[in-house]
Structure formats: C-alpha cells, structure tokens
Amino acid sequence: MVIEVRAATEFNDVKTMLGPKRPEANVCCCLSYRISSKDNMVLRGQERGQLMEHLCRQEPAPGVLAYEGDEAVGWAAVHPRADTSFARNRKIPYVDDVDVWSVWCIRVRPGHRGKGISHHLLTGAVEFARGQGAPAIEGYPVDNQGQKVDLTMAYVGTRKLFERAGFIKAADTDSVLNGFPRVLMRLDLR
C-alpha cells in the first residue's frame, strides 16, 4: 500500500472525506474551528459544503488529503492558527508569539483504518505547513494514556500519534474531549 499526501484542492475528494450522505444534512465539513463561532452557527446544510469548496480553491488549501492510488482515504485540516477559532480559544493557550500553524482534524475513511494512514496524514500536514513557510506547527490531541477513544471524538488525534511524528508536549490545556484532557503538542519547523 502506497499512500500519497497532497494539498486538498480537489473538492470532490474533500467531500468524499467530510461531506454528508444527504445534501441537506448539517455536518461539520471541518469548518467548526476554521470559521468564527457565529458563522459556524449560521451556516446550514449545503452552505457548509459550498464554503469548503471555496476554501479548496484558495491558497493555502484548507488541509491535506491522503490517497491510496486515486482514492481519497484520509483528511487532515491544517492552517495558520491566527486564521482559526484557536486564535480566540481560551482553553488552548498560546506558547509564544510565533506565527504557528494548527492541525486539528485527522480523519481516515472506514475500511482504511488501522493501516497507519493517520501517521501519513500528520506527516503530510507538517510538510504542507513547512512548504508554506510555517515556523512551527501545533496540534491539540487527547492524552488518552492508551485508553480507547470513541471514534467520533478521535478526530483530534492522540498524544502518542503526535509524539511519533516528533511533536513534544508544550503545554497543558483546559480543554477536555471524550473525558480525556487535551494537550498542546508542538513541532518546531525552523
């Protein structure tokens, strides 16, 4: 199995990873952290997909996709923290004044899980941020200490996943997800 990670510029592939089964359904489309809380509450149904389609045409792309052959099998959201709701999040601290990037969602399609694709996605997100000139990248995974994380909440990743990619714990947070504390993991790209 060869996995290639590329910038998420193909909306149909992003839609495969994030889109709803029914067009009118309200799904995240990985916008919850990307846009303001107010905008997040207002966007409904197809409007969410339309905004993501618009973001796929912008530079930088809204994230990266993992491909097995021509099939999209994974997604990771990555963007400058200053342009996300993490910039205003009181539960996720700032470590310093560096213009850090954030990776906040890692998703692997059912049927492809357990093959290490999340590791490829995180590595691809790091390389994407580095290619855009990011001086550092952060993630905010759960510190589950080896315990099982509910799949609907596993999108933030685990501390172990980030450690394997070279990230180090930079700070505790006041955020809890699925009963597990979230930690701020950081990788210097300079």
C-alpha positions in Angstrom: 0.0 0.0 0.0 1.4 3.3 -1.1 -0.1 6.4 0.5 0.5 9.8 -1.1 -0.5 13.0 0.8 -1.4 16.1 -1.2 -2.9 19.6 -0.7 -6.7 19.4 -0.5 -7.5 21.3 -3.7 -10.0 18.7 -5.2 -13.3 19.5 -3.6 -14.9 16.2 -4.7 -12.2 14.3 -2.8 -12.7 16.5 0.3 -16.4 15.9 0.0 -15.7 12.2 0.0 -14.0 12.6 3.3 -16.1 15.2 5.0 -19.4 15.6 3.1 -22.8 14.4 4.3 -24.6 11.4 2.9 -27.7 13.7 2.4 -27.1 17.2 0.9 -29.4 18.9 3.4 -27.6 17.4 6.4 -25.8 19.6 8.8 -22.2 18.2 9.1 -19.1 19.9 10.3 -17.3 19.9 6.9 -14.2 20.6 9.1 -15.3 24.2 9.5 -16.0 24.3 13.2 -12.5 25.5 14.1 -11.8 27.2 10.8 -14.5 29.9 11.0 -15.9 32.0 13.8 -18.5 30.5 16.2 -21.1 32.9 14.9 -20.5 31.9 11.3 -20.4 28.3 12.3 -23.9 28.5 13.9 -25.3 30.3 10.8 -24.1 28.0 8.1 -26.5 25.2 7.4 -26.8 22.2 5.0 -25.3 22.8 1.6 -23.8 26.2 2.6 -21.2 24.4 4.6 -20.0 22.4 1.6 -20.1 25.5 -0.6 -17.8 27.3 1.8 -15.4 24.3 1.9 -15.5 24.2 -1.9 -14.5 27.9 -2.0 -11.7 27.2 0.5 -10.3 24.4 -1.7 -9.8 27.0 -4.4 -7.8 29.3 -2.1 -4.2 29.4 -1.3 -3.3 27.8 1.0 -5.6 24.8 0.7 -7.7 24.0 3.8 -5.8 20.9 4.6 -4.3 17.7 3.1 -5.7 14.5 1.7 -4.2 11.0 1.8 -4.6 8.9 -1.3 -4.3 5.2 -1.9 -4.0 5.2 -5.7 -6.6 7.6 -6.9 -8.9 7.1 -3.9 -9.1 9.7 -1.1 -8.7 7.7 2.1 -7.8 10.4 4.7 -8.1 14.1 5.6 -6.1 16.5 7.9 -7.1 20.1 8.5 -4.1 22.4 8.8 -3.9 26.2 8.6 -2.3 29.2 10.4 -3.7 29.3 13.9 -4.3 33.1 13.6 -7.0 32.3 11.0 -8.8 29.7 13.1 -11.0 29.8 16.2 -8.0 28.6 18.1 -6.7 32.2 17.9 -9.6 33.1 20.3 -9.9 29.9 22.3 -9.4 30.5 26.0 -8.9 26.8 26.7 -6.0 26.3 24.3 -3.1 28.5 25.4 -0.5 30.3 23.4 3.0 29.1 23.9 4.7 32.2 22.4 4.2 34.8 19.7 5.4 32.6 16.8 3.0 32.5 13.8 2.3 28.9 14.4 0.1 26.6 12.3 -2.5 24.3 13.7 -3.5 20.8 12.7 -6.8 19.9 14.4 -8.7 17.2 12.5 -7.3 13.9 11.3 -9.9 11.6 9.7 -9.4 8.2 8.0 -12.2 6.6 6.0 -13.9 3.5 7.3 -12.3 0.4 5.7 -8.9 2.1 5.7 -8.3 2.5 9.4 -5.6 0.6 11.2 -3.2 0.9 8.3 -1.1 3.9 9.6 -2.8 6.4 7.4 -3.2 8.9 10.3 0.6 8.9 10.6 0.9 9.7 6.9 -1.7 12.5 7.3 0.1 14.1 10.2 3.5 13.9 8.4 1.8 15.4 5.3 0.3 18.2 7.3 3.7 19.0 8.8 5.3 19.0 5.3 2.4 21.2 3.9 2.9 23.7 6.7 6.6 23.7 6.2 6.2 24.3 2.5 4.0 27.3 3.3 6.8 28.8 5.4 5.3 27.9 8.8 7.9 28.3 11.6 6.1 25.8 13.9 3.0 23.6 13.9 0.8 22.6 16.8 -1.9 20.0 17.5 -4.3 19.6 20.4 -4.8 15.9 20.8 -6.2 13.9 23.7 -3.9 12.5 26.2 -5.7 9.2 26.5 -2.8 7.2 28.0 -3.5 4.2 25.8 -7.2 4.0 26.6 -9.7 3.7 23.8 -11.1 6.9 22.3 -14.6 7.0 20.8 -14.2 7.2 17.0 -16.4 10.3 16.8 -14.0 12.1 19.1 -10.8 10.6 17.8 -10.5 13.3 15.1 -8.1 15.4 17.2 -5.6 12.6 17.4 -3.8 11.2 20.4 -0.7 12.4 22.2 1.1 9.2 21.1 0.4 9.9 17.4 1.9 13.4 17.7 4.9 12.1 19.7 5.6 9.6 16.9 5.7 12.5 14.4 8.3 14.3 16.5 6.0 16.7 18.4 6.7 17.5 22.0 4.2 18.5 24.7 4.5 22.3 25.0 1.6 22.9 27.4 -1.4 21.6 29.2 -4.8 22.9 28.1 -8.1 23.4 29.9 -9.9 21.5 27.1 -11.3 18.0 27.6 -12.7 15.8 24.9 -14.4 12.5 25.4 -13.3 12.6 29.1 -9.7 13.0 28.2 -7.5 16.1 28.7 -6.2 17.7 25.6 -2.5 18.7 25.4 -0.8 21.2 23.2 1.8 19.4 21.1 4.3 21.4 19.1 6.9 20.8 16.4 9.5 23.5 15.5 9.9 23.7 11.7 12.9 26.1 11.6 
